[in-house]
Amino acid sequence: MPTWPALALSSLSAPELVPATLSDYRITAIDETTHPGAWHVVFTTPADRDAAATALTRQFPDAVVRAVDVPDEDWVTRSQAALTAVQIGGIIVAPPWDVPGTVPFGQCLVVIRPSMGFGTGHHATTRLCLSALQRVPVEGRAVIDVGTGSGLLAIAAGRLGAARVVAIDNDPDAIHAAEENLELNRGADITLRVDDLRAGIPGRFDLVLANLTAGLLRATASRLRDQTAPGGRVILSGFMRGDEADVVAAFEGFAVRNRMEEEEWLCVTLQRA
C-alpha cells in the first residue's frame, strides 16, 4: 500500500509555534486527531520530512519527533474533504463540494480545490492577505502574486477587478494546482508562470502579493521592491512577530500602511514612496 512520509510529534511545549517552524517545508496535511497533544505532519517528500525533523528537534529539544510512514488509505483526501467554505470580508473561498447556492450582492466567490497543501483560505496568513487585499485599490491595477501556490490570492485579485494579474511560483506542482483552480473560476484572467521567486519577472506592478516565509521575504526583498511601481503597495505575510522588524527593514523606502495579526501570524501592507 502506498504511504506518505510523516512525522509523529508529541510532548510539544509550545504547539502554537510549530507551524512557523514547518513553514519552509512542503506539507501535505496535518492531523491533530490521533490523540490529545500529538500530531501527524504529512510531507510531500522524505527529504522535506527529514529536514523538518532536524528543525523541530533544534527548536523543541524536549519534544518527541519520530519519522513514520502513514498508509495512504485516502487519508489525505479524507482530511481535505472535511474543509468547508470560509468567508473573509466580502470574499467567499469554497471547495468545489461546498459552493454556496447564491453569492450576496457585492461579494465574490473563489473556488479552490485543496491539493498538496497549497492555500485554501483556512490558514491565518491566507486570511490575512485576503483581508488586506480588500483594503487597497485593486480595480484596474496590475498585480503580481509571488509564490502563488493554489492561485487563490491571484484569482481573488482578478475577482476584485485587477486589470492584469501575473502569478508565479518556482514549484511546477503549485502552478499545476493553480491551473486547475483557474478552470473552476471561469472569467478570472490570470497569467501563470513557473519562475524563480528570487529572479522576478520584467515590469512593475501596482500591487505585489507575497505570502512566503520570513527568510524568503528577506531574500527576495530587492526583487519585490524593484517590481513595485512608484506609489504601489506590497502585501507581505507568512511571518511571525519575532520576524516583523527584519522583514519590514528589508523594504527600505516603503512605509507601513496597514498591519494585521492573527494567531501569532502577521500581515503588513507597505507603500513605496
N, C-alpha and C positions, 0 to 999 in steps of 0.2 A: 504494500500500500504506500502511495506517495506520502511524504512527510514535509513539514515546514521546519526550518531552523528556528529555535526559540530559546529564550532564557526564562527560567523559573526564578522569581525573586521573592524573598521573604525577609523578615526582620529588618524592614526598612524604617530608619529613624525619622526620615522626612520624605514620605512618598510623594508629596506635592511637588518636590523638586526633580523627581525622576524624569518627567517629560522634557525638561530643559537639557538634562544630560544626554537624552536619547535623540535630541533634535537633529544631530548631524548624521544619523544613520537611517537607512531605508527600512521603515517599519510597515508591515502589512496590517497588523491588528494588535490590540491589547485586550487581554481577557483578565478581568478582576474578579471572576466568579468562582475560581477554583476552591478557595476557602478564604475567610477573612484575613486580611493582611498579606495575601500572596497574589502575585501577578504572573501571568504568562505573557511575555512580549514576543511576538512573532515577527521575524525579519524576512526580507526578500532573499538574502544570500547568507551562507555561513560566514563569509568574510565580514559582513556588517554585524552579525551576531557576535563574532569573536572580538571585534574592535569595540563594540558597545560593552561587552563584558569587562574588558580592561578598564574602560572609562568609569563604569559603575563601581567596580572594586576600588578604584582610586578615590572616587567621590564619596562612597559609602563604605568605609572599611569594616563596619560591623554587620553589613548586610550579607545574606546568603545568596550568592549568584551562581546558578547552576545551568550549564548548557544542556538542552534537551531537544529531542525531535518530536514534534507534535503530529500525530496521524492526521492526514488530510480530512477525511470523512466529511468534506464540505464544511468544516468548522469555520473557516474564514467567510465563506459565503453566508452561513447562518448568522455570523456576528454582524456582517454588513447589512443583512436583510432586516435586522432589528432597527435600523436607522429610519427615522421619520422626518417629515418636513419641519424646518425651523424658519422663524421669521426674525429678520434683523432690520428694524426700521420699516422701510417700505419695500424691502426685498424679501421674497419667499424663496428659500432654497429647498428643493424637494427631490428625493429619489424617484425614479420612474413609477414605483409602486405606491407612492403616497402623494401624487399630484392632486392638488385641490381642484374641485369641480369648477369653481369660479374664482377669479382674482379680483379683489375690490378695486374700484377705480382709483388711479393714482399709485397703485403698487405694481411691481413687476415680478415675474416668475422666472427662476433659473432652475432647470432640471439637471441634476448631476447624478450619474451612476457611480456609486462607490467602487473604486478599483485600486488595488495595490497601495492603499493607504493615502492616496492623493486627496486633496482638500474636498470636504463635503459640506462645510459650514458648521460642523459640530465642534471644531477646535476653537479655543478662545481667540487665537491670533487671527483666524479667518473671520470670525465675527467682528473683531475689532477693525479689521481692514474694510469690511463691508460697511460698517458704521461710519468710518472715516471717509469712505468713498462718497457717501451721501451728504457729506458736509463741505464738499469742494465743488467748484464748477466743472462739470463733465460734458454737458451737451455741446456739441460742435468742436470739442477738443481732440487733440492727438494724444493717445495713451499707449504706454508700453507696460506690460506685466512681465517682470523679470523673475524667472523661476515659477512659471505658471502652474505647474502640477496638473490638476484636473481641468484648468482653464476657467475655474469659477470666477475669479476676480475680473479676468478679461471679458468674459461673457456678461457679467454684471455691468461693467463699464459700457459695453455695447448697448445693453438694455436701457441704460441711463442716458443714451443719446450721443455717445462719443462719435466723432466723425471718422476717426481712424483708430484701430486697436491692433497692436502687434503683441504677440505673446511668445516668449522664448523660454526654453529650458534645455539644459545640457543632457537630459535623460530622454532617450527616444521613447521609452515606455510611457513617460509623462505626456509627451506630445501625442502619442497614440491614444491615450486616455482622453486628452483634450479634444482630439478629432472626433472621437465617439460622442463626447458631450456636445460638440457643435451640432452633430446630427440630431440631437434631442432638443436643440434650441434653434429652430428654423428662424432665419431672419437676422441672426447675430453674425455680423460680418467681421471676422477675426482672421488675421494673418498669423499662422503658427509656424515657428521655426525652431529647429534643433540648433542651438548656439551655445558657445562657452559663455557662461554668465560673466566671466571676468573680461571678456573681449568686447562685449557690447555690439551694437549694430550702428551703421551710419544714421545721422539725423538727430533732431532734437524733438522733445515731446513736451506737451503742456503738463502732463501728469505721468509720473513714474511710480509704479506699484512694485514693492519688493518685500514680500513676506518670506524671509530667508532665516538665517541664524545670525547671531551677533558676529561670529567670525567672518561669515560671508559678506555681511553688510560692510564690515570694515575693509575687507579685501576688495570689494567691488565699488567702494565709495567714489573713487575718482571717476570711474566709468559712469556711475549713476549721476554724478554731478554734471559731467560733460553732456549727458543726454537730456538734461533738464533745460528747457528753454528759459530765457530771462523772464522772471516773474512766475515761472512754473512751480509746481509743487511736487514733493516726493512723499509718499506714504510708506512708512517703514514699520515692520513688525517682525515677530519671530524671536524676540529677545526679552530678557527679564530685567528687573530693576537694577541689579548689580552691573549690568552692561550698558545702561542708558547713557551715562556720561561719555563713555568711549565711542559709542555709536554716533551720538549727536556731534561730538567733537570732530569726527571724520568728515562731516559735511560743513566744512568751513565756508562762510559766506551765505549760509542758509539760516533763516530764522524759524524758531518753533512757533507754529500757528495753532496746533492742537495736540493734546496729549490725553490718551485714554489708557485705562488699566483694567484688566480682568484676570483673576486667578494668578496673580504674580506676573502675568504677561503684559507687555506694553505695546502701544502703537503710537507713533508720533507722526504728525504731518509737518513737514518743513517747506519753506518757500524760499526760492532763490531771489536774490536782490535784482 
